[in-house]
Amino acid sequence: MTRMPALLFAVLGTLLLVSISFFMSTHQPWLALAASVVSIFFIGFGFVVKAKMRRKSQS
């Protein structure tokens, strides 16, 4: 994965994890749960993109 997409995934993933802690500290469990689900899918999407880019560069 090139630098810019990797940086984008890292920053956005970190912001999603920070938002979970923010929602937990402000006693908003439904938003914390929603942010948790979104962050899990976003991190998984990052792994999928990385694998596709790696396969593309090998062929």
C-alpha positions as CSV (number, residue, x, y, z in Angstrom):
1,M,0.0,0.0,0.0
2,T,1.4,3.4,-0.9
3,R,1.9,6.0,1.8
4,M,-1.1,8.2,1.3
5,P,-3.8,5.5,1.5
6,A,-2.0,3.9,4.4
7,L,-1.8,7.3,6.2
8,L,-5.5,7.9,5.5
9,F,-6.5,4.5,6.8
10,A,-4.4,4.9,9.9
11,V,-5.7,8.4,10.7
12,L,-9.3,7.6,10.1
13,G,-9.1,4.4,12.1
14,T,-7.5,6.2,15.0
15,L,-10.2,8.9,14.9
16,L,-12.9,6.2,15.0
17,L,-11.3,4.6,18.0
18,V,-11.1,8.0,19.7
19,S,-14.7,8.6,19.0
20,I,-15.6,5.3,20.8
21,S,-13.9,6.5,23.9
22,F,-15.5,10.0,23.6
23,F,-19.0,8.5,23.3
24,M,-18.3,6.2,26.3
25,S,-17.2,9.1,28.4
26,T,-20.2,11.2,27.5
27,H,-22.5,8.3,28.4
28,Q,-23.9,7.6,24.9
29,P,-23.7,3.9,24.6
30,W,-25.6,3.6,21.3
31,L,-23.2,6.0,19.6
32,A,-20.2,4.1,21.1
33,L,-21.7,0.8,19.8
34,A,-22.3,2.3,16.3
35,A,-18.7,3.8,16.3
36,S,-17.4,0.3,17.3
37,V,-19.2,-1.4,14.5
38,V,-18.1,1.2,11.9
39,S,-14.4,1.0,13.1
40,I,-14.4,-2.8,12.9
41,F,-15.7,-2.6,9.3
42,F,-13.3,0.2,8.4
43,I,-10.3,-1.6,9.7
44,G,-11.4,-4.8,7.9
45,F,-11.9,-2.8,4.7
46,G,-8.3,-1.5,5.1
47,F,-7.0,-5.1,5.2
48,V,-9.0,-6.0,2.1
49,V,-7.7,-3.0,0.2
50,K,-4.1,-3.8,1.2
51,A,-4.5,-7.4,0.1
52,K,-5.9,-6.4,-3.3
53,M,-3.1,-3.9,-3.9
54,R,-0.6,-6.5,-3.0
55,R,-2.1,-9.1,-5.4
56,K,-2.2,-6.4,-8.1
57,S,1.4,-5.5,-7.7
58,Q,2.5,-9.2,-7.8
59,S,0.8,-10.0,-11.1
